[in-house]
Amino acid sequence: MLNQVNKILIMGASGFVGGRLVEKLILEHNHTPKCLIRDFGKLSRIARFPVETVYGDILEPNGFADSIKECDIYVYSAHGKDKNIDISWKVNTVGLENMLKLAVKNNAKQFIFLSTTAIYEGDSDKGEFDESVVPVCPNKDYAGGKLEGERICFEYSKKYNLPVTILRPTIIFGPFAPSFTIYPAELVMSGALKDYGCFGGICNPVYIDDVVNIIIHCILNEKAFNEIFIVSSGDTPSWKEFFNAFAVSITGKPLEKSGQANFRIKSMPLFLLKRFLKMIVQIAPDFAKSVYGFIKSKGSGNWSWVKGQDASTINMNFYKKELVFKIDKLRTKLEYEPIYSFNEGFKITAEWLEHQGYIKKIDNDHKSNIDDPRWR
């Protein structure tokens, strides 16, 4: 369907999903998208490509509206997962509606919105979920903003006859994934991630390339118009299996067993200290930045906890949930079968981890090329 597309606009192109989408469109489909960028400091991953960039903030769209007139496919992968809850909400609602207005004005052919299965979680600890289950997410947080964003999309679809597609990915992992690759890898390396006996919940992983392939598969696909699809691999390993994959790759052995009492002892002091440090940052940000820079320059000790890679950031309740997300609709209506199982996706992820220096020793049979073009 890409041969019928004039120009794809990617919002969130400097992010994890958006960046991989740019790569695959150029390398595999010979299509150079237009990328809406707010922070050029985060552009390094896609800067090696001849991408068309437009500087702009989706919360202030007047400054770039004329620069995207030729775009007929809009892909909204701006995640809105900002530490500032208010900004996160606005990105997923106000910013989204701003772009929907421009899509209508420019007679776009389709608007694709990346939502999340986090909208199902709420108070649910166990169960199977598909697109027929109506999620309830009343809070003005990341998940609540995504659900409100879905409502806004369908409102514009109904009012202006704009075809919209809603994709709800599960746990996205793979090269460059901040939350579910870099974060667990750094937890393992710091020694903070152990088998606390609380990782029995279900993970529902999906490899990044399947997510991006599905986005591309949906473009101008009438079967995807005004539809919602859960995006996952269909595999349901436990979180213990997920984290052990990182531990074995990085340390050569599974997670060390440790009781929940030890977890509480480790996490509580760090949690309280971090709250204190956040207060200092709010009161005197310049002073806090100077102190942190001084500590880093001295290279004294393991200060990874300052950035967040420690036991205090592990949400045990989240990892206990036994939620299964079904992808029957993805397979039947959209006729897409996930390419990567968890094991297949993690094999590539482990090669990237080695390339990035997370895996220090690896046997020669599996040693990756440091100049591997995939990770440039």
Secondary structure, 3 states (H helix, E strand, C coil): CHHHCCCEEEECCCCHHHHHHHHHHHHHHCCCCEEEECCHHHCCCCCCCCCEEEECECCEHHHCHHHHCCCCEEEECCCCCCCCHHHHHHHHHHHHHHHHHHHHHCCCCEEEEECCCHHHHCCCCEEEECCCCCCCCCCCCHHHHHHHHHHHHHHHHHHHCCCEEEEEECEEECCCCHHHHHHHHHHHHHCCCCECCCCCCECCEEEHHHHHHHHHHHCCCHHHCCEEEEECCCCCCEHHHHHHHHHHHHHCCCCCECCHHHHHHHHHHHHHHHHHHHHHHHHCHHHHHHHHHHHHHHCCCCCHHHHCCCHHHCCHHHHHCEEEECCHHHHHCCCCCCCCCHHHHHHHHHHHHHHCCCCCCCCHHHCCCCCCHHHC
